[in-house]
């Protein structure tokens, strides 16, 4: 929480946190929810408009764990569930995005696809699967593809 508040004091308006995977896999769901809630409450007390994104690191979780994580994030009051950091063994998959969207209330919790989104076509698939936001390091290539397609219309 200290680091989150320091980041806000330094100008951050959005915060990403990685879910405690060890606690989640061990069935310590109260601890997972409480940690997310603690950070979310502290951040939103300091900056009410602060956007809190909780990274699930989906490639390391079973589908049941992903559903549980989505529910915990929503109960804790965070703004987004996010597929991955981009540093683990996998990124955003269509199946994960559909599962995350189905496991959350779209009026309360948004879904961010992050990791492995390198083409415009895949970005569109992610949006169609339920992503509200996209994180992509290949933004220049994606935008260039979009411009090329628009020019050929």
C-alpha positions in Angstrom: 0.0 0.0 0.0 2.9 2.4 0.8 4.3 2.0 -2.7 0.9 2.6 -4.3 0.3 5.8 -2.3 3.8 7.0 -3.1 3.1 6.4 -6.8 -0.1 8.5 -6.5 1.8 11.2 -4.7 4.3 11.1 -7.6 1.5 11.6 -10.2 0.2 8.1 -11.0 -3.5 8.1 -11.8 -3.7 4.3 -12.5 -2.1 1.4 -10.6 -1.5 -2.2 -11.5 -1.1 -4.9 -9.0 -0.5 -8.6 -9.4 -2.8 -10.9 -7.5 -1.2 -13.0 -4.8 -1.0 -16.2 -6.9 0.3 -18.3 -4.0 -2.5 -17.3 -1.7 -5.1 -17.9 -4.5 -3.7 -21.3 -5.4 -3.6 -22.2 -1.7 -7.3 -21.3 -1.2 -6.6 -18.3 0.9 -9.2 -16.3 -0.8 -10.0 -14.0 2.1 -6.4 -12.8 2.1 -6.4 -12.3 -1.6 -9.6 -10.2 -1.5 -8.4 -8.3 1.6 -5.1 -7.3 0.0 -6.8 -6.0 -3.1 -9.4 -4.2 -1.0 -6.8 -2.6 1.2 -4.8 -1.2 -1.8 -8.0 -0.2 -3.6 -9.4 1.7 -0.6 -6.2 3.4 0.2 -5.6 4.5 -3.4 -9.1 5.7 -3.9 -9.0 7.6 -0.6 -5.9 9.4 -1.7 -7.2 9.9 -5.3 -10.9 8.9 -5.8 -10.5 8.7 -9.6 -7.5 6.3 -9.4 -8.0 3.3 -11.7 -7.0 0.0 -10.0 -6.1 -2.9 -12.3 -5.5 -6.4 -10.9 -3.3 -8.7 -13.0 -4.3 -12.3 -12.8 -1.4 -13.8 -14.7 -3.9 -16.2 -16.4 -1.3 -18.6 -17.9 -0.5 -19.7 -14.3 -4.1 -20.3 -13.2 -6.8 -22.9 -13.8 -10.1 -21.8 -15.2 -11.7 -22.2 -11.7 -8.9 -20.0 -10.2 -9.5 -17.4 -12.9 -13.2 -17.3 -12.1 -12.5 -17.1 -8.3 -9.9 -14.3 -8.9 -12.4 -12.3 -11.0 -15.0 -12.6 -8.2 -12.5 -11.5 -5.6 -11.3 -8.5 -7.6 -14.9 -7.4 -8.1 -15.7 -7.9 -4.4 -12.7 -5.9 -3.4 -13.8 -3.0 -5.6 -10.9 -2.8 -8.1 -11.7 -1.4 -11.5 -10.2 -4.0 -13.8 -9.1 -7.6 -14.1 -6.1 -7.9 -16.4 -4.9 -11.0 -18.2 -1.1 -10.8 -17.7 2.0 -8.8 -17.0 3.5 -9.8 -20.3 6.4 -11.4 -18.6 5.1 -14.9 -17.8 4.5 -17.8 -20.0 1.5 -16.5 -21.8 -0.5 -13.5 -22.6 -4.1 -12.6 -23.4 -6.1 -15.5 -24.9 -9.6 -15.3 -26.3 -10.8 -18.1 -24.0 -9.5 -16.2 -20.9 -11.1 -13.0 -22.0 -14.5 -14.6 -22.5 -14.2 -16.3 -19.1 -13.2 -13.1 -17.4 -16.0 -11.2 -19.0 -18.5 -13.9 -18.0 -17.2 -13.9 -14.5 -17.6 -10.2 -13.8 -20.3 -7.6 -13.9 -19.5 -5.2 -16.8 -21.2 -2.4 -14.8 -18.6 -2.8 -12.0 -15.5 -4.5 -13.4 -13.7 -4.0 -16.7 -11.5 -6.4 -18.5 -8.1 -5.5 -19.9 -6.3 -7.8 -22.4 -2.6 -7.5 -22.1 0.3 -9.7 -23.4 0.7 -11.1 -26.9 -1.5 -8.7 -28.8 0.6 -8.0 -31.8 -1.9 -7.6 -34.7 -5.0 -5.5 -35.5 -7.0 -8.7 -36.1 -6.1 -10.1 -32.7 -6.9 -6.8 -31.0 -10.3 -6.9 -32.6 -10.8 -10.5 -31.5 -9.9 -9.4 -28.0 -12.5 -6.6 -28.0 -15.1 -9.0 -29.4 -14.3 -11.5 -26.6 -15.1 -8.9 -24.0 -12.0 -6.8 -23.4 -12.7 -3.1 -22.5 -9.1 -2.1 -22.8 -6.0 -3.4 -24.6 -2.4 -3.3 -23.6 -0.1 -3.9 -26.5 3.6 -3.2 -27.1 3.1 -3.5 -30.9 1.0 -0.4 -31.0 2.9 1.2 -33.9 2.4 -1.9 -36.1 -1.3 -2.2 -35.2 -1.9 1.5 -36.0 0.0 1.2 -39.2 -2.1 -1.8 -40.2 -5.3 0.1 -39.4 -4.1 3.1 -41.5 -3.3 0.9 -44.4 -6.7 -0.8 -44.3 -8.5 2.6 -44.1 -6.5 3.9 -47.1 -7.5 0.8 -49.2 -11.2 1.3 -48.5 
